[in-house]
Amino acid sequence: MSDLSKYARARAARDPEFADGLESGYEDFKIGVLLRKAREEAGLTQEEVANRLETRKSAISRIENSAGSIKLSTLERYAQALGCQLFLELRPPRKASKPQKPRRNDSPPRRKRQLTRRAAVE
């Protein structure tokens, strides 16, 4: 467990207000921390990244400090500005819970059978 994870868990245990919405807020915060860390490892300042993205330093600061509503395209451009590649990975939840069956209204619409024509070969 990282130092950041340890800190967040300890603070949530002693501060009920902090604990409210911790998971979503923590995930948003973690993205910003990862972006800042990658920028620092690339040896770049916020100003340099802003110049590469043709934006302002304040925009880079906002991305690194509250990345929860960042677009995927912005993440891709940010990664490119650092000389990195962006990978998106979906994992099952950490808690071993059974996958829920979709409810009738949650199911995707059924696909209609697609008919294909075959061209006659002469």
SULLIN-V886970 format. One record per helix or strand of 2 or more residues. SS is the DSSP state (h for helix, s for strand). FROM is the first residue (numbers start at 0). TO is the last residue. If there is no record, write none. Layout:
ss;from;to
SS;FROM;TO
SS;FROM;TO
This chain:
ss;from;to
h;2;13
h;15;18
h;21;40
h;45;51
h;56;64
h;66;68
h;71;81
h;103;105
